[in-house]
Amino acid sequence: MILEHLHLQQKMDSLSISPSTSGSTNSSSQPKKVETRGRKKLPDTEENATRRSVQLRQAQRAHREKRMQHYKDLEDENSKLREENKEVQALRDQVKALQFEMSLLKGSLTCIGCSAALNDVLPVGQVVANADNVGKDVESFCNTGTETNDGVSCPLVSISTEYDILDFQMTELDTFLNSVVPKVLTSEELYGPVEVDVGRLLMRTIPSLKGSRDADRMFDLMIEHSRAADLPTAKRIKLQSIRTIGAIMHQTSLEDRPMLFEVLALVQERNVQHYRYTNTLWGTLLPVVAPFIIDPTNKIHKLMLEYQPRFLQIPSLSNAINEVNELCFTWVKSVDTHDTSAFARIHICVEKVVLLCSVKDRATFFALFFEMKGRAKDEMEELLVKVEAASLN
């Protein structure tokens, strides 16, 4: 009985052992492999912590030095670009000046001989006695092929001796004169449109000038003046500008006038190239006022003696005594004697003085100038009426 029980127990033990069990036993007996990535973590000791902090400080220092060097490189590049921009702007101004000079010389260079012949035949200020001989004189001069003093040979031209200069068609005459007399360039042609948009907006911020049409009219006249190509037109526009600015001054309250003068100074600064050009162009065509004796008892002369030192107290004008004196003398000559040529030159003198002022000092100058004019209000009105009447004739 005992033997059978043992035999049965052996069979059961042999059946209970399976391959899966044996496989799992083998696999569990093998050690697991742990995978590690990246830098090996150092033990958390004081020495390792100190070394790590030193490495961080070095990395931060290197980053700051690199950043500061980058900023320095950018500043150097910015300074270099600014200098190059100044050089480019200077070259642009030089090109504009050369273009203007070329336009002035273009007509005379195309036919210097013809121009010289016309100067001999048609002297300035004299009337031609016999226009029939003009064509003959020009033809005889040019057919010689002589050289001028500058070494430029006169091109041979063919002008009919039977062709009367008075029989020219207007288009042909204009073409001929444009080849001899240079065309006057306008400031708009040289420097582009006048910038008045900012001025219009700033004018609307002045409380006493809100909705004023005269303010817009003033800027419209500035645009017209930049397009003027002859002195009579420029004089007419200046006369209208005086009336318009006078109306603006009348509308502006005493509290708002400093703001108005600041706006005028800013507008002029934004268009300084136009002012410089027109000042030089028309200033050469208007005569300088001749010296005269100052009478301290005369009201206008007395005003000049009072305001002349006040103008020179403006910081930007402390060394501009010649320009300030010319302005004062011209103003006195026009107001006191009603000299129309002096009246036209006043604005040239004003622009010359204003161009010498800094932007900050221009408002002070405008305030003094309009104050001086206001104290001679009746005399100025009488002069304006006379000049306006003369312009209509």
Buried (B, 14 or more C-beta within 10 A) or exposed (E): EEEEEEEEEEEEEEEEEEEEEEEEEEEEEEEEEEEEEEEEEEEEEEEEEEEEEEEEEEEEEEEEEEEEEEEEEEEEEEEEEEEEEEEEEEEEEEEBEEEBEEBBEEBBBEBBBBBBBBEEBBEEEEEEEEBEBBBBBBBEBBBEEEEEEEEEEBEEEEBEEEBEBEEBEEEEEEEBEEBBEBEBBBBBBBBEEBBBEEBBEBBBEBEBBEEBEBBBBBBBBBEBBBBBBEBEEBBBBBBBBBBBBBBBBEBBEEEBBBBBBBBBBBBBBBBEBBBBBBBEBBBEEBEBBEEEEEEEEEBBBBBBEEBBEBBBEBEBBEEBEEBBBBBBBBBBBBBBBBBBEBBBBBBBBBBBBBBBBEEEBBBBBBBBBBEBBEBBEEBBEEBBEEBBEEEEE
